[in-house]
Amino acid sequence: MPVTDEAIEKIKLMIVQGELAPGARLPREADLAERLGLSRNSLREAVRALSLIRVLDVRQGDGTYVTSLEPELLLDAVGFVVDFHQDDTVLQFLEVRRILEPAATELAATRMTDDDVAGLRAILDELDDAPSVEALVANDLRFHNHIAASSGNKVLSSLIDSLSAPTTRARIWRGLTQEGAVQRTREQHEAICEAIEARQPDVARAWAAVHVAGVEQWLRNALGESTSASGPPGRAAAAARNGRPRRARRSA
């Protein structure tokens, strides 16, 4: 095992065993290096790596602390990783959304407070009668993030938030190229909101599945046509991510 990896594992073990609790300050570098049997350079590299993934917080002039270790903080690194995925892997992110978001919506229908439900309704009411595609997608992100946050499961909510960015461009692309996409999105949001308001978790889950699957199926169709018309499907998906829409088949 590389020395830096060994240092990371040793610090991780101290945290897992409770020797270093969330918010705790690490011992002085020289003392910790001696205690763990590491060189100070290896310890510094380990601390740097753990700070990048939000396990440690290095405060200049103050010391190094264990973070809160809350899921939304630690899983923020997932969003950093998924930003490097390109081309038709957008479909894979949509597949994961199709698995996670209906589950979060079902939980939210049973766990949302009345204020949470009112907040969800307020998000929908913010849209004009004829919103731009960009305004609709921004509203869509807030709508789904509010539901995920209200599911009562921080890990699930953080994962869904991490998956939002890679699929944003695809949602915009769909709105620009698919006939009726904007109205369909609004109708499905309304159906999801009504099911949550009525405390009908099964119905809310079903509508969420239909909603996410619609984007996924549209992109599959668009990529399939792009493959036959203009080469590898990755080019079409890359256009979706970068906001340069390619012409897709229009459907009702």
N, C-alpha and C positions, 0 to 999 in steps of 0.2 A: 504494500500500500504506500503511495507517495506520502512524503512527510506532511505536506499541507493537509491532505485528506485525513491523515491520522490526527492532526491537531483539531480539525473540524469535528471529527467523531468524539474526541475527548471533551470538547466544550459542549457538544450536543448531549453527551452522557450526563454532564453536570446539571444541565437544564432538565433533562428527562427525569433524573433521580431527585429533583427538587433542591439540589444544592444551590442552584442559581434560579431564583423565582422570577416571574415577570416583573420588570421594573428594577431588579437587583443590579447593583454595580459590580463589574468584574474586579477581581484583585489587581493590584499593580502589575504591569506587564512583566517585570523582572520576577516577581514572586510567583505569578501564574505559570510562566515559562519553566521555572525551576520545579514547581510542584508537578507539572504535567510531563516533565522530562523532555521538553522541547527547546529548540533554539528560539531566540526572540524573533528572528526573521520568519520562521515557520508559523509562529503564533500570530505575527502581524498579518501574514497572508490569509490565515484562517479567519481572523477577525474581519478582514476586508471582504472576504467571500460571504461570511455570514451577515455582514451589514448590507450587502447588495440584495440579499433575499429577505431583508427586514427582520432577521432574528436578533441582530444586535444593532445598537444605535451608538455610533461614535460621536461624542460631543467634544469638540476641540476645547482644550483647557479645562475640561471637567472630568472626562473619563469615558469608559465604555459601559453601556447598560444593556441588559436584556430588554427587548421591547415588550409590549403588552401580549404578544403572541396571539392576538385575535385573528380569526380566520380571514377576515377581509384584508388585514394587513399582510399576512403571509401569502395569501393567494393572489396578491397584487402582482407577484412575480409571474404568475400564469399568463396574465395579460401581456407582460413584456415578451414572453416566449412566443405566444400565438401571433404577435405582430410580425414575426419573421416568416410565417407560413404564407406561401404564395399560391397563385393559380387555382387549380380545381380543388385544392384542399378546403376552399370555402364551403364546398358541399359537405365535407366531413364536419365542419363546425355547425352547419345547419342540422345535420343528423343528430348531433349531440344536443342542440337546442330542442329538437323535437322530442327527445327523451326527457330532458330536465324541466323545461318550462311547463308542460302540462302538469307535472308532479307539483311544481311550486304553486301553480294556479289552484290546484285542488287543495293544497294546504292553506293557501291564503283565504279560500272561501270559508274555511272553518275557523281560522285564527284572526282574521282582520277585525279590528275594533270598528265601531261605527264611524269614528273619526278617520280611520284608514280608508274605509269605503267612500266616505265623503271626499277624501283627498283624491282617490282614483277617479271619481266622477268629475271633480274639478279639473283634472288633467285633460279629460276628454272635452270638457266644455271650453277649454282655452282655444281650440281650433276654430278658425273661420269656416264659413260655409263652403268656400272653395280654396282650401289651403294649397300652397305650393308643395311639391314633392319633398323638398328639403324640410319644410315646416312639419309635414306629416311624419317624416322619418324621425325627426327630433322628438316629436310628441310620442311616437311609437316607442322610442328608447325609454323615455320617462315612464310611460305606461307600464312597460314590462319590468323595469327596474323597481317601480313602486310595488308591483305584485310580488316580485321576488323578495324584496326587503320585508314584506308583510307576511311571508310564509312562516316566519318564526325560526327559520333554519339559516344561520349565518353562513355555513359552508356552501349550501345550495345557492344562496343569494350571491355569494362572491364568485362562484363558478359561472353563474349566468351572466353576471356583469363582465367577467373576463371574456366571454364569448360574443359580447355585443359588437365590439369594434370590428372584428374580421368580417362580419356580415352586414355592416352598415351600408357599404357601397353597393352590395348586391340588392339591398332593399331600395336604394335610390334608383338603381338601374332598372329594376322592375317597374317602379312607379313611372319612369320616363318612357318605357317601351311597351308595357302591357296595358291594353285597353281595359278600363274599368278597375285597375288595381287600387287606385286611391279610394274609390267608393267602397270597394270590397273590404279594404283594410278597416275603414271606419265602421262598416257594418259588423265586422267580426269583433272589433274592439267593444262595440256597444253590446254585443251578445255576451261577451266574456264578463263585462262589467255588470250586466243585468243578472247573470247567473251568480256572481259573487254577492251582489246586493240581496238576492233571494236566498242566499246560503245553500246553494245547490252545487256541492263540490264535484259531483260526477258530470254535470252539465258544463261547469266551468272548465274542467279538465278536457272534455271533448272538444269544446270550442277552441281552446288553446292549441290542441293538437292539430285541428283543421287549419288554424291560422298559420302556424309555423310550417306545416307540411305544404301549404299553398306556395310559400316562397321557395321552398326546397324543390318542389316539383316543377315550378316555373323555370328555375335555374337549370335543372336537369334537361328540360326541353330545349332551353336556349343553348346550352353547351352541346347538346346532341346535334342541333342544326348547325352550330358554328363548326363542329368537327367536319361535317360533310361539305360546308360551304367555304371555310377559310382556314382549314388546317387544324392543329392540335387544340383541344378544348381549353388548355391552359391560357390561351390568348384571350378567350372570351371572359374567363373568370378573372384574369388579371385586369381587364378593362372594368369589370364590376368593382374590384377593390380600389382601383385608381380613379374611379369616377368618370371614365370615358366610355359611355354606353355604346355598344355595338347593336345593330339592328336585330331584334329578336322577333319571332313570329308573334303576331298580335292575336289574342284570343279573348273570348268573352269571359 
